[in-house]
């Protein structure tokens, strides 16, 4: 046990870790990290931390809920996350406050650079990356079409609800409105 640091100093450090969102596991990793010395260089102004851009493998197989099957999964290569590279697309009918049927919207999106459910699942695992302006919308990932256990086709979406980001789905037999954009690659 250290005699250099008082219990009061250790409590201050613990409070700071908690305020910054550290978990006990994070503190253990920090204590055993070979990079701990490098953090002192950051504190002294001799080094800086550069966050890595997340890279998502859009070619990998998507998550498939129990008893569902994948009808179609459009691969998308690797994608470096940048919200500016994501366009929220609305059909002309949707943008005029009307509705478009899911099957018609699927035809309209054919050939478009739609994102698949791999991006949806990556964002759910890293919700701090999701833009605030996406709240209040149901962001659909049309690059992956599922067969629901009932046999109907559906598309998964990302939405904010109950104080957290979560996924849901809608049937292709449903109508899509202005609050249901498709996630596309911005050009």
Helices and strands as residue ranges (DSSP letters): H 7-19, H 24-32, H 36-43, E 55-57, E 69-73, E 78-80, G 83-85, E 86-89, H 92-95, E 100-101, H 102-109, H 117-125, G 127-129, G 132-134, E 139-140, E 144-147, E 153-161, E 164-171, E 175-176, E 182-185
